[in-house]
Amino acid sequence: MAELTVREALNQAMAEEMERDPNVFLMGEEVGFYNGAYKVSQGLLDRFGPMRVIDTPITELGFTGVGVGAAMVGLRPIIEMMTFNFSILALDQIINNAAKMRYMSGGQFDMPLTIRGVNGAAHQLAAQHSQSLEVLFTHFPGLKVIAPSIPKDFKGLLKSAIRDDNTVIFMESEVLYSYKGEVPDGEFTIPIGVGDIKREGTDCTVIAWGKAIHTALAAAKELEKEGISIEIVDPRTLRPLDENLIFESVKKTNRAVIVEEALPFSSVGSEISYRIQKNVFDYLDAPIEKVNGKDVPMPYNKHLEHLALPQVADVIQSVKRSLYLI
């Protein structure tokens, strides 16, 4: 085991896959000479050269299209979006080409394309650069969507994403890049579509992913002081979703709270809530609770930004409401 930051775990995953397979290459804005906007690609240009670590213009639609074409002829591109807010410019390529190519070609073309980058709010990046956009991508068949929370998961799932023959949307958090955790040494992958119990408990199931996992874990520590035991389920992959892991946890605790940074209307949490009530309704002893970002454009003011994002107190309140304590 080695203790790595999320940034180091991602860098290690890409380097190992580029070493293992000469068809893997990285492309995006500032990934080469600048070593990445967040230094995730630190040292990769020196190690693999400009044919495999490619700085692009500020043209998300264009370089995503190049990635789609490269995947069609057998290469394995990793496309870095400086932020998934910028991926909005590339949605035509992602949704109408990458997601549909295998289906529309009758299986003649694989689409081994990984699109990774920052998702969600960081700090005072304002309304156009703070959105949690996972629901945009989970909507479409043909896309796999991953949102890890700890270094081990970032590394193991990114390696699996790069090896997958389908388009994978790999969503990271700028706030987590310096977060440290233990990562297994040597060859290590995590299967796509397999969730994880981040904390075992008996009184209430809390389902979260990405940065929200850490909000949930902090809430669980506070609730433990009051004798309340929270089980935290991290799907890790939002599509395909490990719904059986969620269902089994809800069967055990008889309650469910979903925590996500995204806006509340038509969110991934809304779909998870529907699946819980559809499949394990008889096990529920309380209505499903959902904690989201506030239904407003993200403010720039740091105090308003804090109010707009899910906080530990919000999770605690929802858990207590589920337990009929308030």
C-alpha positions as CSV (number, residue, x, y, z in Angstrom):
1,M,0.0,0.0,0.0
2,A,1.1,3.6,-0.7
3,E,-0.5,6.8,0.5
4,L,-1.3,8.9,-2.6
5,T,-3.4,12.0,-3.3
6,V,-6.2,11.7,-5.8
7,R,-4.1,13.7,-8.2
8,E,-1.2,11.2,-7.8
9,A,-3.5,8.2,-8.1
10,L,-5.0,9.6,-11.4
11,N,-1.5,10.3,-12.8
12,Q,-0.3,6.9,-11.8
13,A,-3.3,5.2,-13.5
14,M,-2.8,7.1,-16.8
15,A,1.0,6.5,-16.8
16,E,0.6,2.7,-16.1
17,E,-2.0,2.4,-18.9
18,M,0.1,4.4,-21.3
19,E,3.1,2.2,-20.5
20,R,1.0,-1.0,-20.9
21,D,-0.8,-0.1,-24.1
22,P,0.8,2.1,-26.8
23,N,-2.6,2.9,-28.2
24,V,-3.5,5.0,-25.1
25,F,-2.9,8.7,-25.4
26,L,-4.0,11.9,-23.5
27,M,-5.4,15.0,-25.2
28,G,-6.8,18.2,-23.8
29,E,-6.1,21.8,-22.9
30,E,-2.8,22.4,-21.1
31,V,-2.3,18.6,-20.4
32,G,1.3,18.7,-21.8
33,F,3.7,21.6,-21.4
34,Y,1.7,23.0,-18.5
35,N,1.4,19.5,-16.9
36,G,-2.3,19.9,-16.6
37,A,-4.5,22.7,-15.2
38,Y,-4.6,20.8,-11.9
39,K,-1.2,19.0,-12.4
40,V,-2.9,15.6,-12.9
41,S,-0.8,15.0,-16.0
42,Q,2.5,16.1,-14.3
43,G,5.5,14.5,-16.1
44,L,3.5,12.6,-18.7
45,L,4.8,14.7,-21.6
46,D,8.4,14.2,-20.6
47,R,7.8,10.5,-20.2
48,F,5.7,9.7,-23.3
49,G,6.4,12.6,-25.7
50,P,4.1,15.0,-27.7
51,M,2.6,12.3,-29.9
52,R,0.9,10.8,-26.9
53,V,0.4,13.8,-24.6
54,I,-1.3,16.4,-26.9
55,D,-2.1,20.0,-26.0
56,T,-5.2,21.1,-27.9
57,P,-6.7,24.5,-28.7
58,I,-9.7,25.7,-26.6
59,T,-12.1,23.6,-28.8
60,E,-14.0,21.0,-26.8
61,L,-16.3,20.0,-29.7
62,G,-13.3,19.7,-32.0
63,F,-10.9,17.6,-29.9
64,T,-13.7,15.4,-28.6
65,G,-14.5,14.7,-32.3
66,V,-10.9,13.8,-32.9
67,G,-11.1,11.5,-29.9
68,V,-14.2,9.8,-31.4
69,G,-12.4,9.3,-34.7
70,A,-9.3,8.0,-33.0
71,A,-11.3,5.5,-31.0
72,M,-13.1,4.3,-34.2
73,V,-9.7,3.2,-35.7
74,G,-8.5,1.4,-32.6
75,L,-6.7,3.9,-30.4
76,R,-7.7,4.5,-26.8
77,P,-7.9,8.3,-26.2
78,I,-8.2,9.9,-22.8
79,I,-9.8,13.3,-23.2
80,E,-9.4,15.8,-20.4
81,M,-12.1,18.4,-20.0
82,M,-10.6,21.2,-17.9
83,T,-14.1,21.2,-16.4
84,F,-17.2,19.3,-17.4
85,N,-18.9,22.7,-17.6
86,F,-16.9,23.0,-20.9
87,S,-18.1,19.6,-22.1
88,I,-21.5,21.3,-22.8
89,L,-19.8,22.6,-26.0
90,A,-19.0,19.0,-26.9
91,L,-22.3,17.4,-26.2
92,D,-23.1,16.7,-29.9
93,Q,-19.9,14.6,-30.2
94,I,-20.4,12.9,-26.9
95,I,-24.1,12.1,-27.2
96,N,-24.7,11.8,-30.9
97,N,-21.5,10.1,-31.9
98,A,-19.6,8.5,-29.0
99,A,-22.6,7.2,-27.2
100,K,-24.3,5.8,-30.3
101,M,-21.4,4.6,-32.5
102,R,-21.5,1.0,-31.5
103,Y,-25.3,0.8,-31.8
104,M,-25.6,2.6,-35.1
105,S,-22.7,0.7,-36.7
106,G,-24.2,-2.7,-35.7
107,G,-21.2,-3.3,-33.5
108,Q,-18.6,-2.7,-36.3
109,F,-17.0,0.1,-34.3
110,D,-16.0,0.0,-30.6
111,M,-15.7,3.3,-28.8
112,P,-12.9,3.0,-26.2
113,L,-12.9,6.6,-25.2
114,T,-12.4,8.0,-21.7
115,I,-13.5,11.6,-21.0
116,R,-12.3,12.8,-17.6
117,G,-12.2,16.1,-15.8
118,V,-13.6,18.2,-13.0
119,N,-17.3,18.1,-12.1
120,G,-19.1,20.2,-9.5
121,A,-18.2,23.2,-7.4
122,A,-14.8,24.1,-6.1
123,H,-14.5,27.5,-4.5
124,Q,-15.9,30.8,-5.8
125,L,-16.0,29.7,-9.5
126,A,-19.5,31.1,-9.9
127,A,-22.5,29.9,-11.9
128,Q,-20.9,28.9,-15.2
129,H,-18.1,26.8,-13.7
130,S,-19.6,25.1,-10.6
131,Q,-22.3,22.8,-12.0
132,S,-22.7,19.1,-11.2
133,L,-23.5,17.6,-14.6
134,E,-23.6,13.9,-14.0
135,V,-27.3,13.6,-14.8
136,L,-26.6,14.9,-18.4
137,F,-24.5,11.8,-19.2
138,T,-26.4,9.1,-17.2
139,H,-29.4,9.9,-19.3
140,F,-27.9,8.3,-22.5
141,P,-27.4,4.6,-23.2
142,G,-23.9,4.0,-24.6
143,L,-22.2,6.1,-21.9
144,K,-20.8,4.7,-18.6
145,V,-20.5,7.3,-15.8
146,I,-18.1,7.1,-12.9
147,A,-17.8,9.5,-9.9
148,P,-15.2,8.2,-7.4
149,S,-14.5,9.6,-3.9
150,I,-11.2,8.3,-2.7
151,P,-7.7,7.7,-4.2
152,K,-8.0,3.9,-4.4
153,D,-11.2,4.2,-6.3
154,F,-9.9,6.9,-8.6
155,K,-7.0,4.8,-9.7
156,G,-8.7,1.4,-10.0
157,L,-11.7,2.8,-11.9
158,L,-9.7,5.0,-14.2
159,K,-7.6,2.0,-15.3
160,S,-10.8,0.1,-15.9
161,A,-12.3,3.0,-17.8
162,I,-9.3,3.2,-20.2
163,R,-9.5,-0.5,-20.9
164,D,-13.3,-0.4,-21.6
165,D,-14.5,-0.6,-25.2
166,N,-17.3,1.9,-24.5
167,T,-17.3,5.6,-23.8
168,V,-16.7,6.3,-20.1
169,I,-17.4,9.7,-18.5
170,F,-15.1,9.9,-15.5
171,M,-16.0,12.7,-13.1
172,E,-13.5,14.2,-10.6
173,S,-13.7,16.9,-8.0
174,E,-11.1,19.7,-7.9
175,V,-11.6,19.9,-4.1
176,L,-10.5,16.2,-3.8
177,Y,-7.3,16.4,-5.8
178,S,-5.2,16.8,-2.7
179,Y,-7.1,14.3,-0.6
180,K,-4.9,11.4,0.5
181,G,-5.6,7.8,1.0
182,E,-4.1,4.3,0.7
183,V,-3.8,2.8,-2.8
184,P,-2.7,-0.8,-3.4
185,D,0.7,-1.3,-5.0
186,G,1.1,-3.0,-8.4
187,E,-1.6,-4.0,-10.9
188,F,-5.0,-2.9,-9.5
189,T,-8.4,-2.3,-11.1
190,I,-11.9,-1.9,-9.8
191,P,-14.8,-3.3,-12.0
192,I,-17.1,-0.7,-13.4
193,G,-20.6,-1.0,-12.0
194,V,-19.6,-2.3,-8.5
195,G,-20.3,0.0,-5.6
196,D,-18.8,0.1,-2.1
197,I,-19.9,0.4,1.5
198,K,-17.8,3.3,2.8
199,R,-19.1,2.9,6.4
200,E,-21.2,0.2,7.9
201,G,-24.2,1.1,10.1
202,T,-27.6,0.0,11.2
203,D,-30.0,3.0,11.6
204,C,-30.1,4.7,8.2
205,T,-28.6,4.3,4.7
206,V,-26.9,7.3,3.2
207,I,-26.2,7.1,-0.5
208,A,-23.6,9.5,-1.9
209,W,-20.8,9.8,-4.5
210,G,-17.8,11.9,-5.3
211,K,-17.2,14.9,-3.0
212,A,-20.6,14.3,-1.3
213,I,-19.2,11.1,0.3
214,H,-17.0,13.1,2.5
215,T,-19.9,15.3,3.6
216,A,-21.8,12.2,4.5
217,L,-18.9,10.7,6.4
218,A,-18.5,13.9,8.4
219,A,-22.2,13.8,9.2
220,A,-22.0,10.1,10.3
221,K,-19.2,11.0,12.8
222,E,-21.4,13.7,14.3
223,L,-24.4,11.5,14.5
224,E,-22.4,8.7,16.1
225,K,-21.9,11.0,19.1
226,E,-25.7,10.8,19.5
227,G,-25.8,7.1,19.2
228,I,-27.1,7.1,15.6
229,S,-25.4,4.5,13.3
230,I,-25.2,5.5,9.6
231,E,-24.4,3.2,6.7
232,I,-22.8,5.0,3.8
233,V,-23.1,3.5,0.3
234,D,-20.9,4.8,-2.5
235,P,-22.1,3.6,-5.9
236,R,-18.9,4.8,-7.5
237,T,-20.4,4.1,-10.9
238,L,-23.7,6.0,-11.6
239,R,-24.3,4.1,-14.9
240,P,-24.4,1.2,-14.7
241,L,-25.7,1.5,-11.1
242,D,-25.0,-1.1,-8.4
243,E,-28.6,-1.0,-7.3
244,N,-28.5,-4.3,-5.5
245,L,-25.9,-2.9,-3.1
246,I,-28.2,0.0,-2.4
247,F,-31.3,-2.2,-2.0
248,E,-29.6,-4.6,0.5
249,S,-28.4,-1.7,2.6
250,V,-31.9,-0.2,2.7
251,K,-33.4,-3.6,3.6
252,K,-31.0,-3.6,6.6
253,T,-31.6,-0.1,7.8
254,N,-35.2,0.5,6.5
255,R,-34.4,4.1,5.7
256,A,-32.6,6.0,2.9
257,V,-31.1,9.5,2.5
258,I,-29.5,10.5,-0.8
259,V,-26.8,13.2,-0.8
260,E,-25.6,14.8,-4.0
261,E,-24.2,18.2,-5.0
262,A,-26.4,18.4,-8.1
263,L,-29.6,20.5,-8.4
264,P,-32.7,18.7,-7.1
265,F,-34.9,18.5,-10.2
266,S,-34.4,15.4,-12.3
267,S,-31.1,14.5,-10.6
268,V,-29.4,11.1,-10.4
269,G,-30.7,11.0,-6.8
270,S,-34.2,11.3,-8.1
271,E,-33.7,8.1,-10.2
272,I,-32.1,6.3,-7.3
273,S,-35.0,7.3,-5.1
274,Y,-37.5,6.0,-7.7
275,R,-35.6,2.6,-7.9
276,I,-35.6,2.2,-4.1
277,Q,-39.3,2.8,-3.7
278,K,-40.1,0.6,-6.8
279,N,-38.0,-2.4,-5.6
280,V,-37.8,-2.2,-1.7
281,F,-40.8,-0.1,-0.8
282,D,-42.1,-2.6,1.8
283,Y,-38.8,-2.3,3.7
284,L,-39.0,1.5,4.1
285,D,-40.1,2.8,7.5
286,A,-39.9,6.4,6.5
287,P,-40.0,8.5,3.3
288,I,-36.8,8.7,1.2
289,E,-34.9,11.9,2.0
290,K,-32.8,13.8,-0.6
291,V,-30.1,16.4,0.1
292,N,-29.2,18.4,-3.0
293,G,-27.5,21.7,-3.9
294,K,-30.0,24.6,-3.7
295,D,-32.1,25.1,-6.9
296,V,-30.3,28.3,-7.9
297,P,-27.4,29.2,-10.1
298,M,-24.2,29.0,-8.1
299,P,-23.4,32.3,-6.4
300,Y,-19.9,33.8,-6.5
301,N,-20.1,35.2,-3.0
302,K,-18.4,32.6,-0.7
303,H,-21.1,32.8,2.0
304,L,-23.9,32.3,-0.5
305,E,-21.9,29.5,-2.2
306,H,-21.7,27.8,1.2
307,L,-25.5,28.0,1.6
308,A,-26.1,26.7,-1.9
309,L,-24.1,23.5,-1.4
310,P,-25.0,20.5,0.7
311,Q,-23.5,20.8,4.2
312,V,-23.0,18.4,7.1
313,A,-25.9,20.0,9.0
314,D,-28.2,19.3,6.0
315,V,-27.4,15.6,6.1
316,I,-27.8,15.4,9.8
317,Q,-31.2,17.0,9.6
318,S,-32.4,14.7,6.8
319,V,-31.2,11.6,8.7
320,K,-33.0,12.7,11.9
321,R,-36.1,13.5,9.9
322,S,-35.9,9.9,8.5
323,L,-35.6,8.6,12.0
324,Y,-38.6,10.8,13.2
325,L,-36.3,12.6,15.6
326,I,-37.4,16.0,14.4
